Amino acid sequence: MAAAARQPAEVQVYDAIIVGAGFSGLYQLHKLRDELGLRVRVLEKGDGIGGTWHWNRYPGARCDSESYYYCYSFNKEIEQEWEWTERYPEHPEIRRYLDFVATRLDLKRDIQLSTEVTGARFDKARNLWVVATRSGERFEARFLVTAVGCLSTANVPKIPGLETFAGQWYHTGAWPHEGVDFTGKRVGQIGTGSTGIQAAPVIAEQAGHLTVFQRTANYSIPARNRPMSPEESREIKASYPEIWEKARSATNGHPFDVATRGALSVPEEERQAIYEQAWDRGGLRFRASFSDILLSQAANDTASDFLRRKIREVVKDPEVAERLTPRDHGFATKRPPIDTNYFETFNRDNVLLVDLKEEPIVEITPRGIRTTKGEYELDIIVFATGFDALTGPLLSLNIEGEEGQPLRKAWAEGPRTYLGLQTPGFPNLFMITGPGSPSVLTNMPIAIEQHVDWITACIRHMREEGLERIEAKPDAAENWVAHVNEAANATLLPMASSSWYLGANVPGKPRVFMPYAGGMARYAGICSEVARDGYRGFALR
């Protein structure tokens, strides 16, 4: 008897579909559902909320923004009730915070977990997005909002022989929720970016032996993490109005001042004392020591040389210290990591550093990793190789515009957006912290709230005016891309040729500086001006 034909899935209709249930998706759901009264569904690939923090559970994973401002600012009750336990929150605490928010705002009833979006196409005739999932479900909605994050598509390098490896291998961005037991194991870690710098010290404490395969030497500032005292928490909560005002008026969304003095405007002795003080304090505020660290090569050299000297002071073996010392880029021209005992880890007897610039990887064998100089036998390989950043999460949704053009084709030479919010040919598609917005150059919750608030106000305007679609105009997008490049070129940021800001960690990816380097406050002002000017640069009808 012939098998019965599979019946097409019933279409579920909403006003808006949001993809992703991290910081962005949760806030966007709250705004569209609770403020505008829309019918909204959040589709989340993971089996829990949290976005990047649902997946990134590798050893040592914690935020590099301080906890008291790596959080929402829109709800005073949540702000005052939640208690952070550390200066830099570890991944379980961030998930607990987001779960607390979702529970308090009753968001979970409109979030559909374990639902992977496999395609989305715009139906031009009906001005609707049609969204498909891996399980065969179909959704239709006027608006499609991507809240997939900037760092959520794991980048596993295509190294010959990986499939033959007899041990286990893991990527830090898709870490097993049950954890990994490194006890007595020979572990190889590939990558020393922010993730690798966090993971290596913790793995080294647990493993029998750790071999770190370094692709690019990196600077790092000590985090100086510590518990959050009740007195400090009370003082912060009383100061939140000033904290949020400062964060929103800042270049990078962090609530601290950047010095107005230039690095070369003070005597050498004073400059070194300022750097020493910033080093002792720890954290990302080191970048704020002087106004021109990312604007002047001479100023940057003073910071870079200071940090190179610190590496030599910490690492006992001079040859190892030299291999760990960055020479190919200036401080903070790539994402600047912060750490807990990273450089100290290379003083351990059970840790070996392999510089892949001296001995590149040839292949992965059943027994381990073979370089041009020999084979390293391993039980576990950890890929701390980062993400297909900014564009990767969006392209993985297989989005097609109104003429059937795939987003992947539209962005073949690099992303083309207007304000990082929309791209021409894809009406009613909004991107939260998309390429062309400040995103990863800022404290993310501040950037997220600004984008979500703008998107919500735009949709409110459309509904009040009886409009059905909005789309970025091609000339507006081209002009914005030119401005993004102009802003980047006014800094030293594009000079780091190995930076994932440029997509340099993904073979074949176009080399385009993707985030907006003109500053969060300046960007927010431009977005507000565009809205006040009748959404200049957008076609509405």
C-alpha positions, -999 to 999 in steps of 0.1 A, spaced: 0 0 0 14 34 -10 24 57 19 0 86 24 11 119 10 25 142 37 0 170 44 14 205 43 19 221 77 -7 245 89 5 280 86 7 300 119 0 337 114 15 365 135 22 402 133 59 397 139 83 368 140 115 372 160 144 348 155 165 344 187 158 345 224 188 362 238 191 398 251 178 411 218 149 388 212 135 390 248 134 428 248 120 430 213 92 406 223 84 427 253 82 459 233 62 446 204 38 425 224 34 445 256 37 480 243 22 477 207 -1 448 214 11 427 185 8 390 181 44 379 183 63 346 182 99 341 191 116 311 174 147 299 192 171 272 180 183 262 214 164 244 241 166 273 265 168 311 264 200 331 266 212 335 231 250 334 229 251 325 266 230 294 260 257 280 238 289 295 252 295 274 283 332 266 278 355 267 309 361 302 320 333 318 299 322 351 314 313 386 302 341 411 296 317 440 304 311 446 341 279 430 354 263 462 367 259 476 332 258 443 312 221 442 317 188 459 308 181 495 317 144 497 307 128 482 338 135 498 372 120 470 392 141 444 376 172 467 379 167 471 416 157 436 425 184 416 407 217 410 426 249 404 407 275 383 426 307 392 407 323 421 389 323 400 357 294 375 355 301 339 345 278 323 320 254 306 344 247 338 362 239 356 329 215 328 320 199 331 354 195 368 349 178 364 315 155 337 329 146 361 358 137 388 332 117 364 311 98 352 341 91 386 355 78 399 321 59 366 313 78 362 280 82 325 279 46 318 267 55 334 234 89 318 229 91 285 210 123 266 219 142 239 199 129 255 167 156 261 140 147 285 112 158 271 79 144 296 55 125 329 52 112 344 20 93 376 14 59 372 -4 58 404 -25 21 400 -34 10 399 2 38 419 19 44 391 43 74 370 54 70 332 52 93 314 76 101 277 76 116 256 103 136 223 103 106 205 118 84 216 89 64 243 106 55 274 86 49 309 99 37 341 83 41 376 96 42 412 84 75 418 101 106 396 105 131 407 132 164 389 135 177 388 170 204 362 163 233 380 178 267 389 163 287 360 176 265 329 173 277 310 143 307 288 153 337 288 130 353 254 128 384 256 105 385 231 77 416 212 88 423 180 68 418 149 88 395 161 115 370 133 108 398 107 115 406 120 150 401 92 175 395 114 205 368 140 212 367 176 198 346 205 208 340 241 197 338 267 225 307 282 209 287 250 210 299 236 243 282 204 258 258 215 285 270 186 307 305 199 305 337 182 295 360 162 319 396 171 312 410 152 342 443 136 332 437 142 295 461 156 268 443 186 255 450 207 224 435 242 222 435 260 189 430 297 191 440 325 215 414 352 210 391 363 238 376 328 242 409 310 242 424 334 266 395 327 290 395 289 285 432 281 287 438 288 324 408 268 335 416 238 312 453 239 323 442 235 359 421 204 351 440 187 323 470 164 325 486 185 298 475 214 276 491 223 243 480 258 231 482 262 193 485 300 188 475 314 155 480 351 164 496 364 196 472 387 215 473 415 241 452 410 272 444 430 303 438 414 337 401 413 346 407 416 383 375 398 389 361 398 425 328 393 443 303 422 443 298 434 479 264 444 492 276 479 498 289 483 462 256 469 449 235 494 469 257 523 457 254 512 421 216 508 423 213 543 438 234 556 409 217 539 380 201 571 364 236 586 361 251 553 350 227 549 321 229 585 311 267 582 309 266 549 290 242 563 264 263 594 258 296 574 256 314 563 224 313 526 233 282 523 256 303 518 287 295 541 317 330 555 322 348 585 308 375 583 282 404 606 291 405 638 271 443 639 271 465 624 244 491 597 252 520 620 241 507 650 258 521 639 292 557 631 302 569 595 299 570 589 336 534 602 340 522 581 311 536 549 325 521 557 359 487 561 342 491 528 324 502 511 356 471 524 374 448 511 346 466 477 346 461 474 384 424 483 381 420 458 352 393 455 326 383 473 294 387 507 310 424 504 301 415 517 267 402 549 282 436 559 296 441 583 267 419 598 240 439 588 210 449 551 215 428 541 185 434 573 165 472 578 165 498 551 157 523 569 180 498 569 209 489 533 202 526 523 203 528 536 239 500 513 250 512 483 230 548 486 242 535 488 278 515 456 274 544 438 256 566 446 286 539 432 310 540 399 291 578 397 295 574 404 332 548 377 337 561 349 315 593 334 329 607 318 298 619 346 275 614 326 243 578 317 253 572 353 262 584 365 228 561 341 210 532 354 231 540 390 223 519 406 195 540 423 168 516 423 139 489 447 153 484 474 178 465 471 211 427 472 207 428 472 169 414 437 174 388 428 201 408 435 233 405 405 257 406 406 294 417 376 314 424 358 347 459 344 348 462 338 311 499 347 307 507 331 341 493 298 326 524 295 304 546 292 335 529 259 343 549 227 337 519 210 320 514 238 294 531 240 260 528 269 235 530 261 198 533 291 175 515 282 143 533 310 125 565 290 131 550 255 125 516 256 107 492 227 112 494 202 83 466 179 94 447 163 122 456 127 126 438 99 145 463 105 173 464 143 174 476 173 155 506 173 131 524 205 123 554 210 99 577 202 129 560 171 143 529 154 158 513 163 191 494 134 206 460 145 221 429 130 237 408 162 232 409 191 208 392 224 217 385 248 189 386 283 203 385 296 168 357 321 171 327 328 149 316 338 115 308 371 130 280 396 123 270 382 89 272 345 96 242 342 119 220 361 94 232 342 63 225 309 80 188 317 81 186 314 42 167 346 38 153 355 4 141 390 -6 111 402 -26 126 392 -60 138 358 -46 173 370 -42 192 353 -14 207 375 12 239 356 7 240 367 -29 231 403 -20 260 404 5 285 384 -17 310 413 -16 302 423 20 271 434 39 251 463 25 228 478 52 213 511 61 221 519 97 227 482 103 189 480 105 177 470 70 191 460 36 176 470 2 154 444 -14 143 429 19 112 448 30 100 446 66 131 427 77 147 444 107 181 434 120 190 440 157 227 450 159 233 441 123 265 449 103 269 486 99 258 493 134 281 498 165 272 463 179 304 445 189 323 477 194 300 486 223 285 473 255 259 452 238 228 457 260 230 495 253 233 489 216 204 463 217 181 486 236 187 515 211 180 492 181 149 476 197 135 510 207 140 523 172 124 493 155 94 495 179 89 532 172 91 526 135 65 498 135 43 519 157 46 548 132 37 524 103 6 511 121 -6 546 130 -1 557 93 -17 526 78 16 516 61 24 480 52 60 479 43 93 497 48 126 491 29 160 507 29 167 526 -3 197 514 -23 214 548 -24 209 552 14 225 519 20 254 527 -4 260 560 13 258 544 47 284 517 38 307 545 26 302 563 59 309 531 78 342 527 59 350 564 65 345 560 102 366 529 104 394 545 84 395 574 108 408 549 133 435 522 135 409 494 136 412 483 99 450 479 103 447 446 121 446 423 91 437 392 112 407 408 129 373 391 128 359 426 126 371 423 90 359 387 87 396 376 85 391 345 106 368 329 79 385 317 47 368 332 16 348 358 35 350 393 20 374 416 38 351 444 49 351 463 82 316 455 94 308 474 127 303 511 128 333 528 145 318 563 147 306 558 183 274 547 199 262 581 209 268 596 174 251 566 158 220 568 181 218 605 172 218 597 134 191 571 139 169 596 158 174 622 130 164 597 103 132 589 122 124 626 128 129 633 92 101 609 81 124 579 81 148 594 56 165 568 34 136 543 37 108 537 13 75 534 31 41 525 17 
